[in-house]
Amino acid sequence: MKHKYRLLALDMDGTLLRDDHEVSEETVKWIKEAVRHGIHVCLSTGRPFQDAYPYAKQLELTTPMVTVNGGEVWRAPYELHRRALLDSKLVEQMHALAIETGSWFWAYSVERLYNSENWIGDVANQEWLKFGYTTNDHEVRHNILMRLQDMGGLEITNSSPDNLEINPLGVNKATGIGQVCELLGISMSEVVAVGDSLNDLAVIQQAGLGVAMGNAQQTVKDEADLVVSSNNEDGIVEVIRDHILIEG
C-alpha cells in the first residue's frame, strides 16, 4: 500500500513526550506500527543529541534526527551529517545581555550544556550550537527579543512561552527536515510535521501536513493544517492512525 506521507517529523517536549517526559505506551505502539509500514519517523527537537538519542533508542528508530532546532542533522544515530555553529562573538554578546537583564540563560556547545550556574570564561574556543533565555517576565523577554533582533544574524524562536531560543540565521527545524528529505530522497510535500512551539512553526508551515498539538501555542495552531489532542492525550496516535496509515 502506498502512503501519501512518507516522513513523520516529531517534536519531543510538549509533543511526543507527555508532561512527565515519557512516551505513552499507546504512542510507542503506533510509532512502531508506522515504521513497520515503511514510514520514516524522525525526531526533530530543540534538545541536543545526548538528550534525544535515548528516546530514539526506546522507539527503535534508525532514521535521521534533527537536534538543537536544526543546528545538527544526523544521518543515522551517531553519524553526523551537518552542523551549523553560532558565531562565538554573538554568543559573548548574548551572554552579556543575559547578565544585564538578570535572566536565566543556557547554551549548548558541541560538547555540553552551560548555564547561569556554570558559565565558561573561554567562549571563543568553544563550538556553539544554541543559546537560550528563560524568564517569565514578559517585558524583560520582549526587551531581550528586540535587542537580539538588532544584533542580526540570529534565528529566534522558542520552545515554551517563557523562553527564547537562538540559532544561526536560517537554521531551524524546517532546514533540518529539508536536509533529512534530501538524505531519504523524498520531498517536503511527503512530510507530516508535528509540534507545539515557535521552534516548530517553520517546519509546520512547509510540510505537506503541518500538525499542532492541542497544547500548542496559539500561533502554531493558527498556522497548522490540523490540530490534534494534547501531548498528554496521545495526539501523536491520532496523527498516525487517522492521517498517515490510510491509503494514499
C-alpha atoms as a printed R data frame, in Angstrom:
    type eleno elety resid chain resno      x      y      z
1   ATOM     1    CA   MET     A     1  0.000  0.000  0.000
2   ATOM     2    CA   LYS     A     2  1.378  3.403 -0.972
3   ATOM     3    CA   HIS     A     3  1.085  6.136  1.607
4   ATOM     4    CA   LYS     A     4  0.728  9.802  0.736
5   ATOM     5    CA   TYR     A     5  3.112 10.784  3.543
6   ATOM     6    CA   ARG     A     6  6.487  9.102  3.977
7   ATOM     7    CA   LEU     A     7  8.148 11.004  6.827
8   ATOM     8    CA   LEU     A     8  6.769 11.848 10.269
9   ATOM     9    CA   ALA     A     9  8.801 14.622 11.929
10  ATOM    10    CA   LEU     A    10  8.119 14.735 15.652
11  ATOM    11    CA   ASP     A    11  8.981 17.456 18.109
12  ATOM    12    CA   MET     A    12  9.715 15.971 21.535
13  ATOM    13    CA   ASP     A    13  8.855 18.196 24.507
14  ATOM    14    CA   GLY     A    14  5.147 19.018 24.543
15  ATOM    15    CA   THR     A    15  4.535 16.768 21.529
16  ATOM    16    CA   LEU     A    16  5.959 13.245 21.585
17  ATOM    17    CA   LEU     A    17  6.565 13.389 25.333
18  ATOM    18    CA   ARG     A    18  3.879 13.762 27.968
19  ATOM    19    CA   ASP     A    19  4.498 16.351 30.675
20  ATOM    20    CA   ASP     A    20  6.250 13.621 32.716
21  ATOM    21    CA   HIS     A    21  8.818 13.336 29.842
22  ATOM    22    CA   GLU     A    22  7.692  9.797 28.999
23  ATOM    23    CA   VAL     A    23  6.307  8.440 25.737
24  ATOM    24    CA   SER     A    24  2.974  6.719 26.344
25  ATOM    25    CA   GLU     A    25  2.703  3.001 25.568
26  ATOM    26    CA   GLU     A    26 -0.010  3.708 23.010
27  ATOM    27    CA   THR     A    27  2.181  6.253 21.219
28  ATOM    28    CA   VAL     A    28  5.121  3.821 21.197
29  ATOM    29    CA   LYS     A    29  2.866  1.146 19.698
30  ATOM    30    CA   TRP     A    30  1.635  3.397 16.891
31  ATOM    31    CA   ILE     A    31  5.097  4.763 16.053
32  ATOM    32    CA   LYS     A    32  6.372  1.198 15.680
33  ATOM    33    CA   GLU     A    33  3.333  0.440 13.515
34  ATOM    34    CA   ALA     A    34  4.160  3.416 11.270
35  ATOM    35    CA   VAL     A    35  7.766  2.219 10.922
36  ATOM    36    CA   ARG     A    36  6.509 -1.283 10.090
37  ATOM    37    CA   HIS     A    37  4.538  0.280  7.233
38  ATOM    38    CA   GLY     A    38  7.689  1.906  5.861
39  ATOM    39    CA   ILE     A    39  7.111  5.398  7.269
40  ATOM    40    CA   HIS     A    40 10.297  7.229  8.288
41  ATOM    41    CA   VAL     A    41  9.958  8.651 11.806
42  ATOM    42    CA   CYS     A    42 12.355 11.467 12.621
43  ATOM    43    CA   LEU     A    43 12.811 13.168 15.983
44  ATOM    44    CA   SER     A    44 13.009 16.927 15.389
45  ATOM    45    CA   THR     A    45 13.887 18.634 18.642
46  ATOM    46    CA   GLY     A    46 15.466 21.599 20.338
47  ATOM    47    CA   ARG     A    47 17.282 19.127 22.578
48  ATOM    48    CA   PRO     A    48 20.907 18.170 21.977
49  ATOM    49    CA   PHE     A    49 21.773 14.748 20.611
50  ATOM    50    CA   GLN     A    50 22.587 13.206 24.001
51  ATOM    51    CA   ASP     A    51 19.123 14.159 25.357
52  ATOM    52    CA   ALA     A    52 17.254 12.963 22.263
53  ATOM    53    CA   TYR     A    53 19.027  9.719 21.450
54  ATOM    54    CA   PRO     A    54 17.679  7.650 24.400
55  ATOM    55    CA   TYR     A    55 14.148  8.225 23.070
56  ATOM    56    CA   ALA     A    56 15.174  7.264 19.528
57  ATOM    57    CA   LYS     A    57 16.616  4.086 21.016
58  ATOM    58    CA   GLN     A    58 13.439  3.382 23.015
59  ATOM    59    CA   LEU     A    59 11.388  3.763 19.822
60  ATOM    60    CA   GLU     A    60 13.914  1.653 17.860
61  ATOM    61    CA   LEU     A    61 14.398  4.432 15.308
62  ATOM    62    CA   THR     A    62 17.363  4.196 12.966
63  ATOM    63    CA   THR     A    63 16.359  7.112 10.740
64  ATOM    64    CA   PRO     A    64 17.925 10.589 10.691
65  ATOM    65    CA   MET     A    65 17.398 13.015 13.583
66  ATOM    66    CA   VAL     A    66 17.270 16.795 13.809
67  ATOM    67    CA   THR     A    67 18.643 18.187 17.080
68  ATOM    68    CA   VAL     A    68 19.159 21.660 18.644
69  ATOM    69    CA   ASN     A    69 16.403 23.138 16.406
70  ATOM    70    CA   GLY     A    70 18.170 22.167 13.191
71  ATOM    71    CA   GLY     A    71 21.670 23.040 14.400
72  ATOM    72    CA   GLU     A    72 22.589 19.399 13.867
73  ATOM    73    CA   VAL     A    73 21.265 16.860 11.382
74  ATOM    74    CA   TRP     A    74 22.168 13.227 11.981
75  ATOM    75    CA   ARG     A    75 22.231 10.851  9.014
76  ATOM    76    CA   ALA     A    76 21.815  7.968 11.430
77  ATOM    77    CA   PRO     A    77 22.376  7.627 15.163
78  ATOM    78    CA   TYR     A    78 25.978  8.645 15.916
79  ATOM    79    CA   GLU     A    79 26.638  9.682 12.296
80  ATOM    80    CA   LEU     A    80 26.622 13.465 11.947
81  ATOM    81    CA   HIS     A    81 25.515 14.809  8.570
82  ATOM    82    CA   ARG     A    82 25.676 18.575  9.096
83  ATOM    83    CA   ARG     A    83 26.232 21.076 11.895
84  ATOM    84    CA   ALA     A    84 25.592 24.850 11.994
85  ATOM    85    CA   LEU     A    85 27.554 26.824 14.565
86  ATOM    86    CA   LEU     A    86 26.829 30.174 16.202
87  ATOM    87    CA   ASP     A    87 29.478 32.872 15.901
88  ATOM    88    CA   SER     A    88 31.203 32.930 19.296
89  ATOM    89    CA   LYS     A    89 31.228 36.768 19.228
90  ATOM    90    CA   LEU     A    90 27.418 36.673 19.090
91  ATOM    91    CA   VAL     A    91 27.419 34.193 21.974
92  ATOM    92    CA   GLU     A    92 29.513 36.662 24.006
93  ATOM    93    CA   GLN     A    93 27.007 39.447 23.210
94  ATOM    94    CA   MET     A    94 24.041 37.231 24.124
95  ATOM    95    CA   HIS     A    95 25.711 36.274 27.390
96  ATOM    96    CA   ALA     A    96 26.321 39.954 28.227
97  ATOM    97    CA   LEU     A    97 22.636 40.677 27.507
98  ATOM    98    CA   ALA     A    98 21.578 37.869 29.854
99  ATOM    99    CA   ILE     A    99 23.743 39.297 32.644
100 ATOM   100    CA   GLU     A   100 22.462 42.827 32.010
101 ATOM   101    CA   THR     A   101 18.806 41.754 32.172
102 ATOM   102    CA   GLY     A   102 19.295 39.297 35.053
103 ATOM   103    CA   SER     A   103 17.784 36.451 33.032
104 ATOM   104    CA   TRP     A   104 18.405 32.742 33.404
105 ATOM   105    CA   PHE     A   105 20.373 31.610 30.369
106 ATOM   106    CA   TRP     A   106 21.790 28.430 28.906
107 ATOM   107    CA   ALA     A   107 23.776 27.427 25.873
108 ATOM   108    CA   TYR     A   108 24.703 24.220 24.120
109 ATOM   109    CA   SER     A   109 28.213 23.775 22.872
110 ATOM   110    CA   VAL     A   110 29.023 20.721 20.791
111 ATOM   111    CA   GLU     A   111 30.399 19.148 23.968
112 ATOM   112    CA   ARG     A   112 27.947 20.054 26.718
113 ATOM   113    CA   LEU     A   113 25.318 22.315 28.287
114 ATOM   114    CA   TYR     A   114 26.349 25.525 30.050
115 ATOM   115    CA   ASN     A   115 24.040 27.805 32.011
116 ATOM   116    CA   SER     A   116 23.874 30.659 34.518
117 ATOM   117    CA   GLU     A   117 25.440 28.471 37.203
118 ATOM   118    CA   ASN     A   118 28.407 27.071 35.273
119 ATOM   119    CA   TRP     A   119 29.278 29.580 32.543
120 ATOM   120    CA   ILE     A   120 32.635 29.228 30.816
121 ATOM   121    CA   GLY     A   121 35.122 32.094 30.633
122 ATOM   122    CA   ASP     A   122 36.641 30.980 27.347
123 ATOM   123    CA   VAL     A   123 33.715 31.450 24.957
124 ATOM   124    CA   ALA     A   124 35.847 31.971 21.834
125 ATOM   125    CA   ASN     A   125 37.363 28.495 21.836
126 ATOM   126    CA   GLN     A   126 34.095 26.571 22.065
127 ATOM   127    CA   GLU     A   127 31.870 25.417 19.221
128 ATOM   128    CA   TRP     A   128 28.380 26.802 19.990
129 ATOM   129    CA   LEU     A   129 25.100 25.411 18.669
130 ATOM   130    CA   LYS     A   130 22.353 27.270 20.502
131 ATOM   131    CA   PHE     A   131 21.791 29.948 23.135
132 ATOM   132    CA   GLY     A   132 18.655 30.376 25.246
133 ATOM   133    CA   TYR     A   133 16.991 32.659 27.770
134 ATOM   134    CA   THR     A   134 14.235 31.798 30.221
135 ATOM   135    CA   THR     A   135 12.203 34.416 32.049
136 ATOM   136    CA   ASN     A   136  8.523 34.626 32.903
137 ATOM   137    CA   ASP     A   137  8.772 38.444 32.943
138 ATOM   138    CA   HIS     A   138  7.101 39.346 29.653
139 ATOM   139    CA   GLU     A   139  8.661 42.841 29.491
140 ATOM   140    CA   VAL     A   140 12.180 41.555 30.073
141 ATOM   141    CA   ARG     A   141 11.687 38.828 27.473
142 ATOM   142    CA   HIS     A   142 10.350 41.327 24.946
143 ATOM   143    CA   ASN     A   143 13.296 43.642 25.599
144 ATOM   144    CA   ILE     A   144 15.731 40.752 25.026
145 ATOM   145    CA   LEU     A   145 13.922 39.863 21.799
146 ATOM   146    CA   MET     A   146 14.222 43.441 20.485
147 ATOM   147    CA   ARG     A   147 17.929 43.547 21.319
148 ATOM   148    CA   LEU     A   148 18.553 40.175 19.678
149 ATOM   149    CA   GLN     A   149 16.811 41.332 16.511
150 ATOM   150    CA   ASP     A   150 19.116 44.363 16.445
151 ATOM   151    CA   MET     A   151 22.191 42.092 16.646
152 ATOM   152    CA   GLY     A   152 21.301 40.393 13.360
153 ATOM   153    CA   GLY     A   153 22.476 37.016 12.102
154 ATOM   154    CA   LEU     A   154 20.195 35.123 14.501
155 ATOM   155    CA   GLU     A   155 17.242 32.758 14.121
156 ATOM   156    CA   ILE     A   156 15.000 33.404 17.155
157 ATOM   157    CA   THR     A   157 12.252 31.004 18.254
158 ATOM   158    CA   ASN     A   158 11.002 29.458 21.485
159 ATOM   159    CA   SER     A   159 10.190 26.037 22.909
160 ATOM   160    CA   SER     A   160  7.839 27.453 25.568
161 ATOM   161    CA   PRO     A   161  6.123 30.822 26.067
162 ATOM   162    CA   ASP     A   162  8.707 31.706 28.744
163 ATOM   163    CA   ASN     A   163 11.859 31.216 26.730
164 ATOM   164    CA   LEU     A   164 13.778 32.380 23.676
165 ATOM   165    CA   GLU     A   165 15.974 30.018 21.678
166 ATOM   166    CA   ILE     A   166 18.625 31.282 19.294
167 ATOM   167    CA   ASN     A   167 20.335 29.517 16.387
168 ATOM   168    CA   PRO     A   168 22.341 30.935 13.475
169 ATOM   169    CA   LEU     A   169 20.132 32.819 10.991
170 ATOM   170    CA   GLY     A   170 18.468 30.450  8.525
171 ATOM   171    CA   VAL     A   171 18.881 27.418 10.784
172 ATOM   172    CA   ASN     A   172 15.618 25.908 12.004
173 ATOM   173    CA   LYS     A   173 13.716 22.642 12.061
174 ATOM   174    CA   ALA     A   174 12.471 23.240  8.509
175 ATOM   175    CA   THR     A   175 16.011 23.452  7.115
176 ATOM   176    CA   GLY     A   176 16.900 20.384  9.186
177 ATOM   177    CA   ILE     A   177 13.959 18.340  7.917
178 ATOM   178    CA   GLY     A   178 14.741 19.594  4.399
179 ATOM   179    CA   GLN     A   179 18.189 18.015  4.722
180 ATOM   180    CA   VAL     A   180 16.629 14.805  6.044
181 ATOM   181    CA   CYS     A   181 14.343 14.749  2.978
182 ATOM   182    CA   GLU     A   182 17.409 15.048  0.730
183 ATOM   183    CA   LEU     A   183 19.054 12.138  2.526
184 ATOM   184    CA   LEU     A   184 15.924  9.999  2.130
185 ATOM   185    CA   GLY     A   185 15.094 11.095 -1.412
186 ATOM   186    CA   ILE     A   186 11.649 12.479 -0.567
187 ATOM   187    CA   SER     A   187 10.011 15.913 -0.796
188 ATOM   188    CA   MET     A   188  8.640 18.236  1.897
189 ATOM   189    CA   SER     A   189  5.154 17.568  0.499
190 ATOM   190    CA   GLU     A   190  5.536 13.986  1.791
191 ATOM   191    CA   VAL     A   191  6.309 15.166  5.351
192 ATOM   192    CA   VAL     A   192  3.936 15.331  8.311
193 ATOM   193    CA   ALA     A   193  5.424 17.700 10.911
194 ATOM   194    CA   VAL     A   194  4.028 17.841 14.443
195 ATOM   195    CA   GLY     A   195  4.831 20.345 17.190
196 ATOM   196    CA   ASP     A   196  3.661 22.800 19.823
197 ATOM   197    CA   SER     A   197  6.040 25.781 19.924
198 ATOM   198    CA   LEU     A   198  7.510 28.532 17.759
199 ATOM   199    CA   ASN     A   199 10.580 26.406 17.016
200 ATOM   200    CA   ASP     A   200  8.179 24.062 15.176
201 ATOM   201    CA   LEU     A   201  6.491 26.809 13.174
202 ATOM   202    CA   ALA     A   202  8.728 26.876 10.075
203 ATOM   203    CA   VAL     A   203  8.531 23.122  9.506
204 ATOM   204    CA   ILE     A   204  4.779 23.029 10.208
205 ATOM   205    CA   GLN     A   205  4.325 25.749  7.573
206 ATOM   206    CA   GLN     A   206  6.481 23.967  4.980
207 ATOM   207    CA   ALA     A   207  5.468 20.326  5.471
208 ATOM   208    CA   GLY     A   208  2.857 18.544  3.376
209 ATOM   209    CA   LEU     A   209  0.754 18.306  6.538
210 ATOM   210    CA   GLY     A   210  1.503 20.629  9.452
211 ATOM   211    CA   VAL     A   211  0.026 19.489 12.759
212 ATOM   212    CA   ALA     A   212 -0.304 21.412 16.020
213 ATOM   213    CA   MET     A   213 -0.821 19.643 19.311
214 ATOM   214    CA   GLY     A   214 -3.850 20.546 21.416
215 ATOM   215    CA   ASN     A   215 -1.470 22.151 23.916
216 ATOM   216    CA   ALA     A   216  0.359 24.177 21.240
217 ATOM   217    CA   GLN     A   217  0.927 27.926 21.383
218 ATOM   218    CA   GLN     A   218 -1.895 29.745 19.571
219 ATOM   219    CA   THR     A   219  0.356 30.996 16.746
220 ATOM   220    CA   VAL     A   220  1.275 27.397 15.940
221 ATOM   221    CA   LYS     A   221 -2.379 26.308 15.956
222 ATOM   222    CA   ASP     A   222 -3.265 29.195 13.652
223 ATOM   223    CA   GLU     A   223 -0.637 28.151 11.093
224 ATOM   224    CA   ALA     A   224 -1.205 24.389 11.232
225 ATOM   225    CA   ASP     A   225 -3.349 22.406  8.784
226 ATOM   226    CA   LEU     A   226 -4.688 20.342 11.653
227 ATOM   227    CA   VAL     A   227 -4.938 20.451 15.460
228 ATOM   228    CA   VAL     A   228 -4.983 17.144 17.371
229 ATOM   229    CA   SER     A   229 -5.265 16.173 21.050
230 ATOM   230    CA   SER     A   230 -2.636 17.293 23.553
231 ATOM   231    CA   ASN     A   231  0.680 15.629 24.352
232 ATOM   232    CA   ASN     A   232 -0.929 14.080 27.451
233 ATOM   233    CA   GLU     A   233 -3.812 12.654 25.402
234 ATOM   234    CA   ASP     A   234 -1.901 10.744 22.703
235 ATOM   235    CA   GLY     A   235 -2.224 13.372 19.974
236 ATOM   236    CA   ILE     A   236  0.519 11.589 18.011
237 ATOM   237    CA   VAL     A   237 -1.614  8.431 17.842
238 ATOM   238    CA   GLU     A   238 -4.330 10.459 16.099
239 ATOM   239    CA   VAL     A   239 -1.842 11.735 13.528
240 ATOM   240    CA   ILE     A   240 -0.543  8.265 12.672
241 ATOM   241    CA   ARG     A   241 -3.832  6.391 12.822
242 ATOM   242    CA   ASP     A   242 -6.083  8.936 11.088
243 ATOM   243    CA   HIS     A   243 -3.760 10.765  8.699
244 ATOM   244    CA   ILE     A   244 -0.715  8.630  7.828
245 ATOM   245    CA   LEU     A   245 -1.711  4.956  7.872
246 ATOM   246    CA   ILE     A   246 -4.528  5.452  5.407
247 ATOM   247    CA   GLU     A   247 -4.383  4.634  1.717
248 ATOM   248    CA   GLY     A   248 -2.763  7.409 -0.273
